[in-house]
Amino acid sequence: MELERYRRQMNIPEIGEGGQRKLAASSVLVVGAGGLGGPLLYALAGAGVGRLVVADGDIISLSNLNRQFLFAQDDLGRPKAEAAARRLSAFNPEITVEGKQLQLEEQNASELLAGCQLAVAAVDNLPARLALNTACAKGKIPLVNGGVEGWYGSVQAVEFGKTPCLACCYAGTAPEEGGQALGAVTGAVASLMASVTIQMLLGHNPIPGELLFYDGKGMTLDKVPVERSPGCPVCGKGEKGLGIG
């Protein structure tokens, strides 16, 4: 590892050389390489996270380019996971980037998580979020979740057995439809997600039991407390739960 590349962030007391080596030894699954996943992946690659597994089954289209900064005009028609792995490997040749051209589902989530210390949901659909949440719960792998709609976004950091999981928060929620996305907002929320991810890899959850809400129109950040659901089918202790914590 060429430490000079990371000198500026190693000057941060909470990181230092020890923290940098910890990041280099870390492995993270990022589901989604779009508006949130792109800036997030750039931030993690730049920070020197040693292994990034990028799962995305989509193809790059023209309507992606207003906010999906991993890609360029000549990437149109290419698989996002493949293009992301190529771009990130060129950006930081010291790290390992694995592109997986597939949609995350219950059947493949555990396999994708193999060897990972943390997962990130940067997707725009609820089934994928919940499938990843369940797989992370089974493996007790921390999960960072983010979402954006129009001017607004949110970030949640899940530590199973300690904090509410996504099933606690999304139970009974209608499937996401989306359709409003501005690059400046997705980039801002992605940066917040990356900061949370890096801190969690270093052993600190900055938003335990809270949802971090970003208002890109009013330019505010708010933390809203959330609680675990005792009857949660994933992290609850009830008959139907996995009995976590």
C-alpha positions, 0 to 999 in steps of 0.5 A: 500500500502506497501510504502517500496516496492517503496522507491527507486522510491519515492526518485525521486523528481517528484514522491515522496509519492504523485506520488506513491499514484497517480500511485496506484490509476491509471488504464492502459489498455495494448494491447499486452503481447508480446515482447513489452508488457511483459517488459512494464507490468513488469515495470508498475507492479513494479512501483505500477500502481494499475490496469493493464488490459492486452488484448491479444488473442494469445497463447504462442509459442516457437518462442515467448520465445526469447523476451517475458520475461513474459513467460517460457517454461512451459507456451507453449500453454497457453493464453498469457493474462492468463499467464501474469496476473498470473505472474504479480500478483505473482510479485506484489500482491498489484496490480490488474491484469485483463487478457482479452483473446481477440483481440482488435477490434473496437467493444470491444475497448471502453469496455476494456477502461472502468475505465482506465486513459491511454492506451498502444498499444504494438501490431504488427498490424495496425488495432489494433493500429487504433481501439485503437486510435479511442476508446481513442479519443472518450473517450479522454484517452491518448495513448502511442504507440510503435513499433519495427522492427529489430534493430529499434523502436519508441514511441509516446505519444498521447494526443487528442486535443493537439498532433498528433494521430496515424491516423495522422501518419499512414494514408495511411500506408500499414498493418504491416508485421514484422517478425524481433524481438530481445529481447534486442531491444524490451526490450529497447523500452518497457522500454522507453514506460513504462517511458513515461507511468509513466510520463503521469500518473503523469501528464507530457508528455515527448514527445508531438508532437514528435516521439522518434526513437530508433536505437539499431544498432547505439545506438542512440535516436532521436526525430522527430517532427510530426504534427496534420493533419487538415483532420484527420478522428479521431482527425481533426476538419473537417467534417469527424473528431471527432472534438477533440480539 
